[in-house]
Amino acid sequence: MFDFPEKDVFAASIAIAIIFFLAGGAHVMERTLGGFSVRLQEAAVFLASTMTVTELRTTYEDAPDGTVVSALVSAFRSSERPVRILIVPGHEPEFGGTEFKSALERDIVVDIADKLSAFLSENPRYTVTVSRTKSAWNPIFETYFSSHWEDIKLFRQTLKDQTRLEMENGSILPAADQVRHNKTDEDVALRLYGINKWASENDIDITLHLHMNDYPGHKRQAGKYSGFTIYIQDHQFSNAEVSRAVGEAIAHRLNAYHATSTLPVESAGVVEDQKLIAVGSNDSVSNASVLIEYAYIYEPQFLDPKTRAIAEADYAYQTYLALQDFFGDPISGTYGSGVVPYEWDSPMEKGEPSAGVYALQSALHYLDFYPPKGEEFSDCPISGNFGPCTERALKAFQKAYDIDTTGTFGPKTKRALESALVQ
């Protein structure tokens, strides 16, 4: 093998490249070297923060607020734009995700996403994109996956290689006590990496992945765990700080009306993860990205069709309130729940789930009667099911307002409750 001096090899390479370019090979060279340039670009930002909490909040503060003056100002200041939010209902259109009886995760999270998008879209400081419907991908993503499939593969491999190198040299330490997640199919995994790549290329500020939780082994019976969990990227990755700040705001709002997960490894409410692609496995996100497990799929508020719609709207509203809290622009005059106040115009029977019972439990919680004294949300959730917890809470309310302690929701109790809510 010939052993030429390095400077001679370099000079020859430059000469060949010039001749190639002049001969009309520029387009071919662009395609040939494209992968190399992509690798350089991605390596340059690997583990480097691309967004801070302050920067994200400043984007919101500077965003056009819908007024004429704001529109005129933003027209002259190109940096002033709405906060860009991407909502990703978990899994694929028409398949994937956990199921329990009539409850399908992949459909429930689309319902929540649509309701959340509607709430957010009322604020002109946001622009919102939802990645899919129940039956199809958003055409933006359908086109992107089709036209960028090989780029997405390269994107994933580059980041995997870089992560492996960083772990080998000790810059990234493997995380212990990680929650076990189901293995993702190859095409599904690539689409998740594609969503991360698209979000980066389109300057998305916040990505919200919406899911329902589950765990193996309970088969046809409801499982023993309940409650919500917020997953965020590992603290060693680029945007862990801003992701944690957004995740904690969401957890705080959800925790006001719902229990955190009773699965011990999820009990903190906000949990870091190195493996979940959605929140930035291999440092693949460049924004604030969180994955919300709203509840376990078999929990009664989502399992029963009579309470599912009101629960979906309520969880979406609480997520909306959380983002407003994060940006220091809270919604005033709310009860923290999207179902209070409520028009109770139908009778509520013990043992019968209903939207009215869900709203009753929420109202009693706002007034500090639910869960009943000595109980927690994990024991007495806001579920829409009129059971012993609701009866005890009603009796406590009736006693406090000098009403016969029947534990039923009659006209006197209804009037007293509605009056208490407006005081």
Secondary structure, DSSP 4 states (H G I P E B T S, - for coil): -----HHHHHHHHHHHHHHHIIIIIHHHHHHHHHHHHHHHHHHHHTT-----HHHHHHHHHHS--SSHHHHHHHHH-TT--PEEEEEEESSBTTB-S-EETTEEHHHHHHHHHHHHHHHHHTSTTEEEEE-B-SSSB-HHHHHHHHHSHHHHHHHHHHHHHHHHHHHHTTSSPPPSSPPP-PPPPHHHHHHHHHHHHHHHHTT-SEEEEEEEE--TT-TTS--S---BEEEEE-TTSTTHHHHHHHHHHHHHHHHTTSPBP-SGGGTTSEEEESS-TTTTGGG--SSEEEEEEEEETTSHHHHSHHHHHHHHHHHHHHHHHHHHHHTT-PPTT--SSTT-S----S---TT---HHHHHHHHHHHHTT-SSPTT--TTTS---S--SHHHHHHHHHHHHHTT----SS--HHHHHHHHHHHH-
